[in-house]
């Protein structure tokens, strides 16, 4: 026969293991809910402030034009260096 102390120890270990697993999954779920709420808040801020996105878009368009212009000039210089007579 199994002594009562072994049964009690097995029950205690099972309960502790179940508690730890539940705590881990509960914590990850709480963390996920918090992140989802933060994500939703950021989406609402983005939708409520369209002028900010317009400014960002215009700044990105300006940067894109500058980078494209620099790229064209670098390509022209590089091709000119390759075609030099020797």
C-alpha positions in Angstrom: 0.0 0.0 0.0 1.0 3.6 -0.6 1.4 5.7 2.5 -0.7 8.8 2.9 2.3 11.0 2.8 3.2 9.9 -0.7 -0.4 10.5 -1.9 -0.3 13.9 -0.2 3.1 14.7 -1.8 1.8 13.6 -5.3 -1.3 15.7 -4.9 0.7 18.7 -3.7 3.2 18.4 -6.7 0.3 18.1 -9.2 -1.4 21.1 -7.7 1.8 23.2 -7.8 2.6 22.1 -11.3 -1.0 23.0 -12.4 -0.7 26.4 -10.7 2.6 27.2 -12.4 1.2 26.2 -15.8 -1.9 28.3 -15.2 0.1 31.3 -14.1 2.3 31.1 -17.1 -0.5 30.9 -19.6 -2.6 33.5 -17.7 0.4 35.9 -17.7 1.0 35.4 -21.4 -2.7 36.0 -22.1 -2.8 39.2 -20.0 0.3 40.4 -21.8 -1.3 39.7 -25.1 -4.4 41.5 -24.2 -2.4 44.5 -23.0 -0.5 44.6 -26.3 -3.7 44.3 -28.3 -5.2 47.2 -26.4 -2.0 49.3 -27.0 -2.2 48.4 -30.7 -5.9 49.5 -30.9 -5.0 52.8 -29.1 -2.3 53.5 -31.7 -4.7 52.7 -34.5 -7.2 55.2 -33.1 -4.6 57.9 -32.7 -3.5 57.3 -36.3 -7.0 57.6 -37.6 -7.8 60.6 -35.4 -4.8 62.6 -36.6 -4.7 62.4 -40.4 -2.7 65.7 -40.7 0.3 64.0 -39.0 0.2 61.2 -41.6 0.0 63.7 -44.4 3.1 65.5 -43.1 4.9 62.2 -42.8 3.9 61.2 -46.3 5.1 64.5 -47.8 8.4 64.2 -45.9 8.9 60.6 -47.2 8.1 61.8 -50.7 10.6 64.6 -50.5 13.3 62.1 -49.2 12.4 59.7 -52.0 12.9 62.4 -54.6 16.2 63.4 -53.1 17.5 59.8 -53.0 16.4 59.2 -56.5 18.2 62.4 -57.7 21.4 61.3 -55.9 21.1 57.8 -57.4 20.8 59.2 -60.9 23.9 61.4 -60.4 25.9 58.6 -58.9 25.0 56.2 -61.8 25.9 58.8 -64.3 29.3 59.4 -62.7 29.9 55.6 -62.4 29.1 55.0 -66.0 31.3 57.9 -67.1 34.2 56.4 -65.2 33.7 53.1 -66.8 33.7 54.6 -70.4 36.9 56.6 -70.0 39.4 55.9 -72.8 42.7 54.4 -71.7 
